[in-house]
Amino acid sequence: METVAQDLGGGRKLPRGWRSSRTFVICVVCFAGMTDMLLYGLIVPIVPTALHERVKLSQGEEQRWTSILLALHGAAMTIVSPICGYLADRTQSRRWPFLIGLAILVVATALLCIGTNLALWIVGRLLQGAAGAMVWTVGLALLVDRFEEDALGQALGYAAMSTVGGTTAGPLLGGILYEHGGYYAPFGLAFGVLVLDAVLRIMIAENAPEEATMEPLKAEHVQVKIEKQEAPDQTPDQSGMNSSPLGSCQPSAHTAAFFLLRSPRMLLALTVYFFVSAVLAAFDSVLPLFVHDTFGWKQTAQGLIFIPLMAPHIIDPVIGSVLDRWPKTRYYLIAAALFSLVPLLCSLRYVTENLLSHKILLCALLALIGACVGIVETPVMVEVTRLALDAPVASPGALGGKALIALACGLSNGFFAAGALMGPFLGGYIRDYAGWTTMSWALAVPMGVCGVVVLVFRH
């Protein structure tokens, strides 16, 4: 009640207050991320059949083009994410890049819907990747703007958890709708979700981070605001994006990117993010065809197999809360999860026959692999954003704070997308030419190496 009174007394309209509140912003960002992952995963179980029946590819080319189309999404995200981060840091609003990303996603979905030749599928997946880059780069920057002082880990944990709904429901619903409703049924769902996503993104009201919540400000936050007001001759190095003139006080793209990339901690975090993404993307390419060839599963079951892999991500906000309370634990959590992935991935080699025990083993391994990946992702996201927020302390001559947030998010998304680019080729081609057993340990080796490096160079 006190907060509402303050809003009314200050002349603010109540609707704008809740539209810019922390709760609403995190819901919008999480739903946008879920929508992106839903549309990404929606076509995973239908691509092989659609390429054969609509594009008229031979059955021998299905695996190759399934992997290529999945990799094109990662290629677009790899290129667009850093560019989007750079541009987002040089605009006074996060909202407009957020809406532009949605428009691109609508166009991409339409091209995939009408695609009867390979060119439309290629362009559609490229645009889908570009839209994903804008959604995640700007969305994560919005969260950091509002949660930089407290609960950043938990907020990023919710963002990571939002991928569960999209990534799990996408292949599942895509397979069910395609099998029982035909080719256009999954796209009907996609356009319906896009309409709801558009309504939410349009409703969001962007304010300065310190005004973006209807919760009372903490005493230390008020003190920081007063100090900023009493220092009119503050140098550009000490001001954030929202309190400084656009352009003149910001470094060039090369300078800002070099400042982030020359940090060993940043390079380590991005490298771990890259390899974890590669493992996940390899499953996107290989799992549907593997369960079809081994167990004879159709589209519905091919979608269901992703549930044990993604469901463990529901613990991401809990992991984020732990990081907020004990920040230094993130290095040990990352290392422990990476070491655990090695035997889990190698154990996939034992799933070879159409037996109930092998099906149970596959689901159990996927669930444990998903849990380990979830333990890695949130600490890495926190590490990247903290490095950008702490930039003035680490290097007084660099422009840190919010002016590097979107760029840092763009770089992390770019590395994650680069892993998504390599993963389908790594998984698909190794399975084609060397078999399922070789693929399992090939995915495990980088996890063990990264775990050792994290422990050795954690300081």
N, C-alpha and C positions, 0 to 999 in steps of 0.2 A: 504494500500500500504506500509506503514511503517513497518508493521508486516511482510509482505512478504519479504521485503528487508532485515530485520533482519534475517529471516530464511535462505535466500540465502547467506547473508554475513557470517553467522555462519557455513556454510557448511552443513546445514540440507537439506534434500530432501523435496520438497514441499509436495508430497503425504503423507509422514510420518507426516508432520505437521498437515494436516487436518484430518488424520486418528487418531491422538491423541488429537485433539481439544475437547473442552468441548461440542460443539454442536454434533459432531459425536459420542462421547462416550455416551452422554445421550440418543441419538437416538438408539444406539445399545442396551444399557441396557433396555430401555423402550420396544423395540421390542422383546428382549429376555423374559422380563416379560410378555408381551402380548402373546407371543407364548406359554409360560408355562400355563397361565390361559386359553388360547384358547383350548389347548389339554386337560386340566382338565375339562372344561365345555362342550367340544364337545360330550362327551358320556353321560352327565347327562340325557338328554331326551330320550336316546335310551337304557339305561341300563335295565329298567324293561322289555321292549319287547325283547331285546337281550338275557337276562337271561332266559326268557321263551322259546324262539324259538331256540336258539343256544345251550345253556347250559342245556336246558330241565328241568328247575326248575318249580315246581308247582306255580300257581298263588298266593297261600297263602304265599310263601316264597319270593316273589318279593320285598316287602317292607323291609324285614329283610336284604336280601343280597344287596339291593340297598344302605341301610344305612351302612352296613359293608364295602362295596367296597369304598364308599366315605370316611369312617373313616380310612381305611388303608392308603390312601394318606396322611392324617394328621399324622398317626402314624410314617410313614417313615420320614416325614419332622421334626417331633418332635425329633427324635433320631439323624438324620443326621445333622441338622442345627448347633447345638453347636459344633459338631465334625468338620464340614466343616469350621466353623469360626475359630476354634483353628488352624487347619492346614493351612488355608489361611493366617493367620497372621505369619506363620512360613515359608512361601515361598516368594521368591523375586519377584514373578509375580502373579498378579491376573488373567492373561489371561488363563493360563493352567487349573486351576480349572473351569473356565468359559467354556472352550471347553470340558472338561471331563463331565461336567453336560449335555451338549448338546448330547454327545455320548450316555449317559445313557438314555436320553429322547427318542432318536431314537429307542433304543432296547425296551424300555417300550411300545412305540406306535406299534412296530411290533408285540409284544406279544399280545396286545389287539386286533390287527387286525386279527390274525390267531386263536384267542382263541375260542375253541369249548368246553372247559371244565373249570370248576371253578378254577382249580389250575393256569392256564395261566392268568386268569383275576386277581387273587390275586397277583401273582408275578408282573404282568404288572403294577398294581396300586401301589405296593410298590416301584418299580423302578421309576415310575413317581413322587412319592413323594420325593424320594431321589434326583432326578434331579432338582425338584423345589427348594429343600433346597439349592443346590449349586448355582442355578441361582440367587435366591434372596439374599443369603448371600454375595456372591462375587460381584454381580451387585451393591447392595447398598454400599458395601465397595468401589467400584470403584468411585461411585458418591461422597462419602464423601471425598475420596482422592483429588478430584478436586474442590470441592465446600466448603471445610471446612472454608475458610476465609470469604466467602460471598455467599449469595443466596443459602444456604444449604436448607432452608425450601422450596424454589421454586423448586429446583432440586428433592427433595424427593416428593414434590407434583406431579411433572410430573411422577415420578415412580409409585406413587399410582394411578394416572389417567390412566396409561398404562394398568392397570388391567381392565379398563372399556371395551376397545376394545375386549380383550380376553374373559372376563367373560360374556359379553353381546353377542358377536358374536358366542361364542362357543356353548351354548345351542340352540341359534337361528339357526345357520347354520347346527348344528348336527341334529336337528329335521327336517329341510327342506330337507337336503340331504338324510337322512335316509328314510323319507317318500316317496320321489319322485325318488331317485336313488338307493335305496337298502343299504345293510349293509356296503359295501366297499366304498361307495361314501364319507362319512365323513373322512375316513382314507386317501383317495386320497388327499383331501384338507390338512390334517394334514402333510403328507409327503412333499407336495409342500411348505408349510410354513416352515418346518424344513430345507429344502434346502436353502431358502432365509436367514433364521436365521444363518445357518452355514457360508454362505458367509460373512455376516456382522461380525460375531464373529472372523472369521479368519482375516478380514481386520483390525480390531482394533489394534492400535499400542500403547503399554503401555509405558509411560515415568514416570518419577518422577512427582508428582503432580504439582510442581512449573513450570515444563516444558510442562505440558500437554495441554496447551492452546495456540492458536496463537494470543490471545489478549494481548496487552501490559500489563506488570505487574504494579500494583499500587505502589506508593511510599513506603507505609508501608511494602509491601511484599518484595521489594528490600532491605529495611533496615533489615528485619528479616533474609534474606539470607546472607547479609554481616556480621551480628552479629554471625551467625552460623559458617561462614568461619573463623572468628577471634577468635573462641573458640575451638581450637583443643583438649583441655583436657576436653571437655564437658562430664559430667557423663552420664551413660546409662539412668538415670531417665529422662533426658531432651531431649533425642533424639527419633526420630520416627523410624518406621520400616525400611524405605528406607535409613536412614543415620546411622544405627547401624549394627554391625556384627550379623549374624543370630545365634540365639540360646543362646549365653552366657549371653546376657544382658536382656533376656526376662524371665518373671516369668513362673512358671509351670502352667499347665492348671488349676489346682485346685486353685492356688493363684490368677490368673487373673479372673476366674469365681467368686471366693469368693469376690474379690474386687468389682465387679459389682453388685452382688446379695445382698451384705450387705447394699447397698444404699437404704434407704426407697423410694426415688424418683424412682429408677430403678424398685423396686418391685411393686410400684404402677402402673407405666407405663406398665409393663409386665402383670399385673393382668387385667388392662383395655383392653389391646390388646387381651388377652385370651378370655374374655367374648364377646367382639365384634365379634371376629372370630367365636365363637360358635353360635351366632345368625345367621350370614351369612351362615354358613355351615348347620344349621338346615333348612334354606329355600332351599338349594340345594337338600336336601333329601326329603322334604315334598311337596314343591310347585308343581312339575310335577304331582305327584299322586293326590294332592288335587284338582287341576283344572281339572284333568281327571275325578275324581269321582264326583265333584260338578257341573262342567260346561260341561262335556263330550268332552273336548278339546283333540285333537290328538297331535302328536309330534311337529308339527310346532307351534301351539299355546302354547304348553308347553315351548318351547324355547322363544317365544315372551314375556312371562310373566316376564322374568328376565330383560327386558329392563328398565322398570321403577325403578327397584331396583338398577341397576348399573349406569344408565345414569347420575345421579347427581354427580358422581365422577369427572366430567369434571371441577368442581370448585376447585379441589385439589390444582392446582398450584396457584390459587388466595389466597387460605388459606395459602399456604406456603409463599407467598410474604408478607402477613399480619404478619406472625410469624417472618420473617426476620426483619421487621420494628419495630414491637412491641412484643418482645420475651415473655414477661410476660403474654400476653393475652392467651397463650396456655392452661393454667389451667382452665380459665373461659370458653373458647370455649369447652373444653372437658366436663366440668361439665354441661354446658347448653345443649349440644347435648345428653348427657346421660339422663338427666331429661326429655328431649323431647321424647326420645325413649319409655318411660314408657307408656304414654297414647296412643301412636301410635301402639305399639305392642298389648296392651290390646284391642284396637279397632278392631283388626283382628277377634275377636269373632263374630262381626256382619255380617261377610261374610259367609253366610250359604246356600244360595239358588241360583238356576240358573236363576237369574234375571239380567237385564242390570244394574240396580242401584248397585247391589252387585259387579258386575264386575268392574264398574267404581270406587267404593269404594276401592276394593282391589288394583287396579292400583295406585290410589292416595296415599293410605297408604304405599305401597311399595316404591313409589317415595320419600315420606317424610322420611321413614326409611333409604333409601339409602343416602339421603342428610345428615342426622344426623351421619351415620356411616362414611361418607367421612370427616365430620368436626372433628371426633375423630381420625381417622387414621393418618393423616399428623402430627398433633401436637405430637402424641405419638412417631412417628418415629423420629421427630426432638429431642424430649426429650431424647430418648435412645442414639442417636448419640452424642448429646451435652454432655451427662454425660461421655461418653468415651473420647471425645476430651478434656474435662475439668478435666480429672482424675489427672494430676500432680498438679493442683491447689487445688483440693478437698483433695488430700492425697499425699503429696510430696514423700512419700516412695514407692508409687506404680508406676509401669510403665504405663503411660497413652499414650495419643496421638494416632497415627495410629496403634500402637502395640496392641490396644484393639478394634479397629474399627470392624474388621470382626467378632471377638468374640461377640461383642455387637450386631451386626446385626444377628449373628447366634442365640443368645439367644432370641432376639425379634421374629425372624422367628420361633424358636422352640415353644415359647409360643403361637404364632398365630396358628401354626400347631396343637398344643395341643387342642386349641379351636375347630379347624376344625375336630379333632378326636372325641371330645365330642359332638359337635353340631348335627351331623346326628343321633346319638343314642338318644340324648335329644329330638330332634324334632320328629324323627320317632317313637320312642317307646311311648312317651307321647301321640302323636296323635293316635297311635294304641290302647292304653289301657285306655286313659282318654278323648280323643277327641280333636278336633281343638280348642275349647274354652279354655280348660285347658292349652293347649300348648302355647296359646298366652300370658297368664299372667305368665306362668312359664318362658318364655323368658324375660319378662319385669322386674321381680323382681331383677335379678342381675344388670341390668342397673341402677336402682334407688339407690341400695346400693353403687355401684361404684361411682355414682355422688356425694353422700354424702361424701364418703371417700376422693375424689379428693378435694372437697372444704375444708374439715376439715384439711387435711394434705398437702395442697398445698405448704407450706413453709418448 
